[in-house]
Amino acid sequence: MSLLGNLVSQVARSAMDPEDRQRNPVNQRINPRRTGGLGDILGSVLGGGTQPSGYNPQQYERRSDNGFGLDDIIGGLTGANQRGGMSAGAGGLGDILGGVLGGQTTRGGFGGKGMLVAFLMPMVLSWIKRNGGLSGALSKITGMGYENQARSWMSNQEVNDNLDPNEITRLFDESEIQQVAAHTGANEMEVRQGLAELLPEVMNQLTPNGNLENEPEANEEIDQIINQLSNRLGTLK
């Protein structure tokens, strides 16, 4: 069972979609703004709950590994119908992200906004881990004056009240933002907007009951994903 399986699998599918580059191109002029729900960048990638195959941020699907179609995604990455050496469970999510990001490096060129969000995912998870896991990260965010916003992320009744992309460097280093922009072809404002929307949704999915009772599981899943990414890419600290 996985807390982030639905989110990661949807992002991976979008990043791998050959039409994503044309449908959701990066390096576009955007109006940076504080959004609600999935927002602008993340909403364009996940499609929203209004589409039949869209992602519903208030539907917390806790299915087995296979339930998210992860085998199909892995098969698409490896060109095979079997897992090979890829791990099951939450660790498999790191395999998938690593395969998506590694494939981008191998292919050359840039993808669309789906690939941008795929690059932002380990950045967000690493930030949560660096700040003491789920409760530590939430404490840091509320201590910076974002208490009401953080409360909306944990709620399974409210839509996310996202961060202001113009303030995102209070949480993430400018050098990290520049690095993602260089790897994805996105401009820095798109990276900031994406972070301002992805961090709240990750927090939302890690707190399906509206509280911190899942924290041990959430922190373990974050560790597994990061370790799997590190093994595959060798670049994540």
URQUI-V740954 format. One record per residue. N is the residue number from 0. RES is the residue in one small letter. SS is DSSP state (H for helix, E for strand, L for the rest). Layout:
n = [N	N]
res = [RES	RES]
ss = [SS	SS]
This chain:
n = [0	1	2	3	4	5	6	7	8	9	10	11	12	13	14	15	16	17	18	19	20	21	22	23	24	25	26	27	28	29	30	31	32	33	34	35	36	37	38	39	40	41	42	43	44	45	46	47	48	49	50	51	52	53	54	55	56	57	58	59	60	61	62	63	64	65	66	67	68	69	70	71	72	73	74	75	76	77	78	79	80	81	82	83	84	85	86	87	88	89	90	91	92	93	94	95	96	97	98	99	100	101	102	103	104	105	106	107	108	109	110	111	112	113	114	115	116	117	118	119	120	121	122	123	124	125	126	127	128	129	130	131	132	133	134	135	136	137	138	139	140	141	142	143	144	145	146	147	148	149	150	151	152	153	154	155	156	157	158	159	160	161	162	163	164	165	166	167	168	169	170	171	172	173	174	175	176	177	178	179	180	181	182	183	184	185	186	187	188	189	190	191	192	193	194	195	196	197	198	199	200	201	202	203	204	205	206	207	208	209	210	211	212	213	214	215	216	217	218	219	220	221	222	223	224	225	226	227	228	229	230	231	232	233	234	235	236]
res = [m	s	l	l	g	n	l	v	s	q	v	a	r	s	a	m	d	p	e	d	r	q	r	n	p	v	n	q	r	i	n	p	r	r	t	g	g	l	g	d	i	l	g	s	v	l	g	g	g	t	q	p	s	g	y	n	p	q	q	y	e	r	r	s	d	n	g	f	g	l	d	d	i	i	g	g	l	t	g	a	n	q	r	g	g	m	s	a	g	a	g	g	l	g	d	i	l	g	g	v	l	g	g	q	t	t	r	g	g	f	g	g	k	g	m	l	v	a	f	l	m	p	m	v	l	s	w	i	k	r	n	g	g	l	s	g	a	l	s	k	i	t	g	m	g	y	e	n	q	a	r	s	w	m	s	n	q	e	v	n	d	n	l	d	p	n	e	i	t	r	l	f	d	e	s	e	i	q	q	v	a	a	h	t	g	a	n	e	m	e	v	r	q	g	l	a	e	l	l	p	e	v	m	n	q	l	t	p	n	g	n	l	e	n	e	p	e	a	n	e	e	i	d	q	i	i	n	q	l	s	n	r	l	g	t	l	k]
ss = [L	L	L	L	H	H	H	H	H	H	H	H	H	H	H	H	L	L	L	H	H	H	H	L	L	L	L	L	L	L	L	L	L	L	L	E	L	L	L	L	H	H	H	H	H	H	L	L	L	L	L	L	L	L	L	L	L	L	L	L	L	L	L	L	H	H	H	H	L	H	H	H	H	H	H	H	H	H	L	L	L	L	L	L	L	L	L	L	L	H	H	H	H	H	H	H	H	H	H	H	H	H	H	H	H	H	H	L	L	L	L	L	H	H	H	H	H	H	H	H	H	H	H	H	H	H	H	H	H	H	L	L	H	H	H	H	H	H	H	H	H	H	H	L	L	L	H	H	H	H	H	H	H	H	L	L	L	L	L	L	E	L	L	L	H	H	H	H	H	H	L	L	L	H	H	H	H	H	H	H	H	H	H	H	L	L	L	H	H	H	H	H	H	H	H	H	H	H	H	H	H	H	H	H	H	H	L	L	L	L	L	L	L	L	H	H	H	H	H	H	H	H	H	H	H	H	H	H	H	H	H	H	H	L	L	L	L]
